[in-house]
């Protein structure tokens, strides 16, 4: 008899009101109001594009990997500009901030002292 009483108690508790796991009862929600003619059903993608003037944009299907991105953007990288200057003393072509001659006029190969 004790087992039957426990079963009956559980059935009565379940029939009263369903509860959330936190123990709070689930409240019934009111039914939605009927739509009027002014509230026509508009699809978000189509109706908004026509009414609001917003265009649809392309969306990639998959993420582009770092390797593919660097392959695509490699030619866009900044390249060093070769700067070539002439020495003020001997007139040879040299890179800036590089030593050419000791400031002597004439041939830098000759050491006339």
Secondary structure, DSSP 8 states (H G I E B T S, - for coil): -HHHHHHHHHHHHHHH--B-TTS-B-----------SSS----HHHHHHHHH--------SS---HHHHHHHHGGGS------EEE-TTT--EEETT----SS-SS-SS----
